[in-house]
Amino acid sequence: MAISNHERVGKALDLVKTGLAPFVERELRSLYKDRALAEAQRFMTSERLDANRPFAAWDAAVLLRLMWDSWNDVFRRTLGQAERTLVSELRDVRNRWAHQEPFSGDDADRALDSAERLLAAVSASQADEVRKMKMELRRTIFDELARSEKRKSAGTAIESQGTNGLKPWREVVSPHKDVASGRYQQAEFAADLWQVHMGEGTDEYKKPVEFFRRTYLTESLTGLLVGAVRRLADEGGDPVVQLQTNFGGGKTHSMLALYHLFAGVKTSELLGIDAVLKEAGVAKLPPIKRVVLVGNKISPGNPVTKPDGTIVRTLWGELAYQLAGRDGYDLVRAADETGTSPGDALRELFETCAPCLILIDEWVAYARQLFGK
């Protein structure tokens, strides 16, 4: 059964409430310790907070207002002006929703996008669910527009005659099936390293063979792959590579290329990779352990319980667990539980698990949540 835009926004606000509560509580307790609730009440002078209700039970409106009113004292330490704008915008969205005001498709899309961005900024897992809602809404809007255009052009035959013997473009170039069928969504083709690591996303990014079939290996990308192959085959190469490009410059795409190159797929099945191995002077890739760390998907304030029951609290713990499961985690357990540097335990971990490929994205998004800790 289809849901209305008002219902979509309501569900998004529920996810905002669930995702923001741990972050708000953590930041207040980090600064004010046992006085967190009293200080929250000081900022919320016109509203009485129930001392017996946990932060997780607070309404989205209360959480957003508290963030806005205490911004300079509390939340400016870890979030920027862009996130403050999102808080203001979502307060307005919540007021419109509470007063039963209608939401157009564009209004709902804007509300869901803002909710996703704010949740992602605090590394709340609920951001993924809001993103899925947003994508479903965009598909709905696109389908409706396509039906509308189809109705307008119904019964009208379009004939295009080439001039000077030139064929029409549609006879020369075949559009991708998603474009030809009217199901193309630009946002679905945005590279997402964590999504691919979790086995999600479109085949163009998720499957190694399809990824390299659709990727043009530029000189820079080829150089990156060659260097990585040499390093992991113990034939030289830099141990650490920092990627710096402007927005949309291909950093995530480059990391995906590394991720898929060492996925264990036969290199003969990966288009263009035989030439990479030849240039690197390596006949065969060794087995490689891969790690993906994306800063806005890992929260230092929200421990994660793995399928085997292991509780991971920090970036170090996530790194060790991805490398060697519980055995790897046990090497850094003490540091993970206390939130301190593992020190020499990392050397032991790398020696045990080498060779390995560690891909780190959105480092600043993670680091800014450690402010003052």
C-alpha positions in Angstrom: 0.0 0.0 0.0 1.4 3.4 -1.0 2.1 5.9 1.8 1.7 9.6 1.7 4.5 12.1 1.8 3.3 13.2 5.3 3.7 9.6 6.5 7.2 9.4 4.9 8.3 12.6 6.7 6.8 11.2 10.0 8.8 8.0 9.7 12.0 10.0 8.9 11.5 12.1 12.0 11.1 8.9 14.1 14.5 7.8 12.7 16.0 11.2 13.5 14.8 10.9 17.1 16.3 7.4 17.4 19.6 8.3 15.7 20.2 11.6 17.4 19.4 10.6 21.0 22.6 8.7 21.7 24.7 11.4 20.1 23.0 14.2 22.1 23.4 12.3 25.3 27.0 11.5 24.7 28.0 15.1 23.9 26.1 16.4 27.0 27.6 13.8 29.3 31.1 14.3 27.8 30.9 18.0 28.7 28.8 18.1 31.9 29.1 14.6 33.3 26.4 14.0 35.9 25.0 17.5 35.4 24.0 16.7 31.8 20.2 16.7 32.4 20.4 19.9 34.6 22.4 21.7 31.9 19.9 20.5 29.2 17.1 22.0 31.3 19.1 25.2 31.6 19.1 25.5 27.8 15.4 24.5 27.5 14.1 27.3 29.7 10.6 27.3 28.2 10.0 23.5 28.4 10.1 21.3 31.4 12.2 18.1 30.9 11.1 14.9 32.7 14.1 13.9 34.8 12.8 10.3 34.9 12.7 9.9 31.1 16.0 8.8 29.3 17.3 10.8 26.4 16.2 8.0 24.1 12.6 8.7 25.0 12.7 12.4 24.1 10.8 13.6 21.1 12.6 14.7 17.9 11.4 18.3 18.5 13.0 18.4 21.9 16.3 16.9 20.7 16.5 19.3 17.7 15.6 22.3 19.8 18.2 21.4 22.5 20.8 21.1 19.8 19.9 24.5 18.4 19.8 26.3 21.8 23.0 24.7 23.1 24.9 24.8 19.9 27.6 27.3 20.9 28.2 25.6 24.2 28.0 21.9 23.2 27.5 20.9 19.6 29.7 23.4 17.9 32.7 21.4 19.1 32.0 18.4 16.9 29.6 19.7 14.1 29.9 22.5 11.6 27.7 25.3 10.3 26.3 23.0 7.6 24.9 20.6 10.3 23.5 23.6 12.3 21.6 24.6 9.1 20.2 21.0 8.9 19.0 21.2 12.5 17.2 24.4 11.8 15.6 23.0 8.7 14.5 19.8 10.4 12.9 21.9 13.2 10.8 23.6 10.6 10.0 20.3 9.0 8.9 18.8 12.3 6.6 21.8 13.0 5.0 21.6 9.6 4.5 17.8 10.1 3.0 18.3 13.5 0.5 20.9 12.2 -0.6 18.5 9.4 0.7 20.7 6.6 0.9 19.0 3.2 4.3 18.0 1.8 4.9 18.0 -2.0 7.2 15.4 -3.5 10.0 18.0 -3.6 9.3 19.0 0.1 9.4 15.4 1.2 12.6 14.7 -0.8 14.3 17.8 0.8 13.2 16.7 4.3 14.5 13.1 3.9 17.7 14.4 2.4 18.3 16.7 5.3 17.5 14.0 7.8 19.9 11.6 6.1 22.7 14.2 6.1 22.3 15.1 9.8 22.2 11.4 10.8 25.2 10.6 8.7 27.1 13.6 10.3 26.7 11.9 13.7 27.4 8.4 12.3 23.9 7.1 13.1 23.0 3.9 11.4 19.5 5.2 10.8 20.9 7.3 7.9 20.9 4.3 5.7 17.2 3.6 6.3 16.3 7.2 5.6 18.4 7.0 2.4 16.4 4.0 1.2 13.2 5.9 1.9 14.5 8.9 -0.1 15.5 6.7 -3.1 12.1 5.0 -3.1 10.4 8.4 -3.1 12.6 9.5 -6.0 11.6 6.4 -7.9 8.0 7.2 -7.3 8.3 10.8 -8.5 10.3 9.7 -11.5 7.7 7.0 -12.5 4.9 9.5 -12.1 6.7 12.0 -14.3 7.4 9.3 -16.9 3.7 8.3 -17.0 2.7 11.9 -17.3 5.0 12.4 -20.3 3.8 9.2 -21.8 0.2 10.4 -21.6 1.1 13.7 -23.3 2.8 12.0 -26.2 0.3 9.1 -26.5 -0.8 8.6 -30.1 2.0 10.8 -31.5 4.5 8.9 -33.7 7.9 10.5 -33.8 9.8 10.0 -37.0 13.2 11.5 -37.4 14.8 11.5 -40.9 18.5 11.7 -41.1 20.0 14.5 -43.2 22.8 14.1 -45.6 22.8 10.3 -45.1 23.4 10.5 -41.3 21.6 7.9 -39.2 19.5 9.1 -36.2 21.6 9.0 -33.0 19.4 6.3 -31.4 20.4 3.9 -34.2 24.1 4.6 -33.6 24.2 4.6 -29.8 22.2 2.2 -27.6 21.3 3.7 -24.3 21.9 1.7 -21.1 18.9 -0.5 -20.3 18.1 1.6 -17.2 17.9 4.8 -19.3 16.0 3.1 -22.1 13.4 1.7 -19.7 12.9 5.0 -17.9 14.2 3.6 -14.6 17.5 5.5 -14.4 18.2 7.2 -11.1 21.4 9.3 -11.0 21.9 8.9 -7.3 22.0 5.1 -7.6 25.3 5.4 -9.5 27.1 7.3 -6.8 30.1 5.3 -5.5 29.7 4.2 -1.9 32.6 2.2 -0.4 30.8 1.1 2.7 27.7 0.0 0.8 29.8 -2.2 -1.5 31.7 -3.6 1.5 28.3 -4.6 3.0 27.3 -6.3 -0.3 24.8 -3.7 -1.3 24.4 -1.4 -4.3 24.2 -1.8 -8.0 26.2 -4.4 -9.9 28.3 -1.6 -11.5 29.9 -1.0 -8.1 29.3 -4.2 -6.2 30.7 -6.9 -8.6 34.4 -6.8 -9.5 34.0 -8.1 -13.1 31.2 -5.6 -13.9 33.1 -2.7 -12.1 36.2 -3.1 -14.2 34.1 -3.6 -17.4 32.6 -0.2 -16.8 35.7 1.6 -15.5 38.2 3.3 -17.8 41.7 2.8 -16.3 43.2 6.3 -16.6 46.9 6.9 -16.2 46.5 8.0 -12.6 44.2 5.0 -11.7 46.6 2.6 -13.4 49.5 4.0 -11.5 47.6 3.6 -8.2 46.8 0.0 -9.0 50.4 -0.8 -10.1 51.8 0.6 -6.9 49.4 -1.3 -4.8 50.2 -4.6 -6.6 53.9 -4.1 -6.2 53.6 -3.3 -2.5 51.3 -6.2 -1.7 53.4 -8.6 -3.7 56.5 -7.4 -1.8 58.0 -5.9 -4.9 58.3 -2.3 -3.6 55.7 0.4 -3.8 54.5 2.9 -1.2 53.0 1.4 2.0 50.7 4.4 2.5 48.9 6.3 -0.3 46.9 9.5 0.3 44.3 10.4 -2.3 43.6 14.1 -2.7 41.2 15.4 -5.3 38.5 18.0 -5.5 34.9 17.0 -4.9 33.8 14.4 -7.4 37.4 13.7 -8.3 37.2 9.9 -8.0 38.7 9.1 -4.5 36.0 6.6 -3.6 36.1 5.1 -7.1 39.8 4.7 -6.8 39.4 2.9 -3.5 36.7 0.7 -5.0 39.2 -0.3 -7.8 41.7 -1.4 -5.1 39.0 -3.2 -3.2 37.8 -5.2 -6.2 41.3 -5.8 -7.6 42.1 -7.8 -4.4 38.7 -9.5 -4.1 40.1 -12.9 -5.0 38.6 -12.9 -8.5 40.8 -14.3 -11.3 42.6 -11.3 -12.8 41.9 -12.7 -16.3 38.3 -11.9 -15.7 39.0 -8.2 -14.8 39.2 -6.0 -17.9 42.5 -4.2 -18.2 44.1 -5.8 -15.1 46.4 -8.1 -17.1 48.2 -4.9 -18.3 48.4 -3.7 -14.7 50.1 -6.9 -13.6 52.5 -6.8 -16.5 53.5 -3.2 -15.7 53.9 -4.1 -12.1 56.1 -7.1 -13.0 53.9 -9.4 -11.0 52.5 -12.7 -12.4 49.9 -13.4 -9.8 48.3 -11.6 -6.8 48.8 -13.1 -3.4 45.8 -13.7 -1.1 45.0 -10.3 0.5 43.0 -9.5 3.6 40.9 -6.3 3.0 39.6 -3.8 5.5 37.2 -0.9 4.9 36.9 1.9 7.4 34.4 4.7 6.6 34.3 7.4 9.2 30.7 8.4 8.9 29.6 4.8 9.2 31.5 4.0 12.4 30.6 5.9 15.6 32.9 6.0 18.6 29.9 6.4 20.9 27.9 3.5 19.7 29.5 0.0 20.2 28.7 -2.6 17.6 28.0 -6.2 18.4 29.3 -8.5 15.7 27.6 -11.8 14.6 29.9 -13.9 17.0 29.1 -11.6 20.0 32.3 -9.5 19.9 31.6 -5.9 20.9 33.6 -3.4 19.0 33.9 0.2 20.3 36.6 2.0 18.3 38.2 2.3 14.9 41.1 0.1 16.1 38.7 -2.6 17.2 36.9 -2.5 13.8 40.2 -2.7 12.0 41.4 -5.7 14.0 38.1 -7.5 13.8 37.9 -7.1 10.0 41.4 -8.4 9.7 41.2 -11.5 11.8 37.8 -11.8 13.5 37.7 -12.4 17.3 41.4 -13.5 17.4 42.5 -10.2 15.8 40.2 -8.2 18.1 41.7 -9.9 21.2 45.1 -8.4 20.3 43.7 -4.9 20.7 40.8 -5.6 23.2 42.3 -3.7 26.1 42.8 -0.6 23.9 39.4 -0.9 22.4 37.6 -1.2 25.7 39.5 1.9 27.2 39.5 4.0 24.0 43.3 4.3 23.8 45.9 3.6 21.2 46.8 -0.1 20.8 50.5 0.8 20.3 52.8 -2.1 19.6 49.7 -4.5 19.3 49.1 -3.1 15.9 52.5 -4.2 14.7 51.8 -7.7 15.9 48.4 -7.6 14.3 49.8 -6.5 10.9 52.6 -9.1 11.1 50.0 -11.8 11.7 47.6 -10.7 9.0 50.0 -9.4 6.3 49.7 -8.8 3.4 46.6 -6.6 3.9 44.8 -3.7 2.2 43.3 -1.0 4.5 41.0 1.5 2.8 40.0 4.6 4.9 37.4 7.1 3.8 35.7 10.0 5.6 38.5 10.1 8.2 37.6 13.6 9.4 33.9 12.6 10.0 35.1 10.1 12.6 37.9 12.2 14.1 35.6 15.2 14.8 33.5 13.0 17.1 36.5 12.5 19.3 36.8 16.2 20.1 37.7 16.7 23.8 37.8 12.9 24.5 
